[in-house]
Amino acid sequence: MKDYYKWAKEFADKNIAPYAEEIDRTGKFPEEIFKKISQEGFFKIVIPEELGGEGQGIYAHAKVTQAFAEACATAGLCYTMHNVALKFTLTFGREEIKQQVVKDIIENNKFMTLARSEFGTGVHVFNSQLEVENHDDYSVITGAKSMITSANYASYYLISVPADEKRGPVNWLIPYGAEGLSFKESDWNGLGMRGNNSCPMFMEKMKLDNKYAIYIDRQKANQKYPVNIDVIFFMAGLASVYAGLSKTIYEAAKEHALNRKYPGDKSLADIETVQLHLGQLYSNAFAGESMIDAATRAIENEEKDGFEKIMSARVVSSLNCVDSATLGMRIGGGQAYNNKGPLARLLRDAFAAPVMFPSVDVLRNWIAKVITGKSLV
């Protein structure tokens, strides 16, 4: 059986990690790295085998994301967005659009991303304010999305729009280059994960063939949990990003503690307080990775509480990552504060954890509602 974490880790150590500092310094999307990710075949892991993919599920998605995030959080985040958009399209899309997207990914090295957040609604991504004018063969979409990962580099953008009055919930898949589509890259200046190019996306009377409309039929798609599979993949992906980041913070802090020498050949790692911090860093990383492994296996096994486990993994992984980043800076001390080594960069990356949808507070509320039998909405 193929070890997806090992495969991705070996690739990331060679092709991603050496460029993490440069990506952070320049704030530019790692275009050449993503070309290599595509050429290696990572963009097709969730595509069914009969369509030319690897036929993998949420566990492999999480492990590859984690391995990429260990090397560079930007790479892990942008990669997971592709899998989420692709999984949604494969689950709900009509056959014509699935065939088009799969061909572009496998044969033309294309990739996808999500485009759901808006200026007025923020992380309430299902409360879209876009205007959609429907016609028999085409529709016209007007509005804006606020922070679009991989903007101007992805080939397809999955957007949320208001529900169709006749056919219910719907997303649209926007091909790059659609007339009326534009991006404002100058608006991106992120604190961390600086290479993800999360800039605004504008649609000005954008005319699209109705084949790009993806209607959500939960019963036909056999959805097992209170939210759609893309939301579950998204939570798993983010949990894996922060689990991978926690692991890298631990390794960086440990290396600093062992190499920071004092007179008498003692190291920082000989100080009891530092030892306590290192122990906590290891525990944080182990807990995050273990929970996401268990949660994704639960989803693949269709366990009744799989959704609660995925949400819990996202909460724990996020909070542990922020805690680890803070502890890492305490171990790194003045050198880390002066940007000597990776710990300051990793701290900035970690602080995306409380911000991204669904926030930790929202997730805790959702967990409580599910375990007490209440509706999420």
Order of alpha helices (4+ residues) and beta strands (2+ residues): alpha-alpha-alpha-alpha-alpha-alpha-beta-beta-beta-beta-beta-beta-beta-beta-alpha-beta-beta-alpha-alpha-alpha-alpha
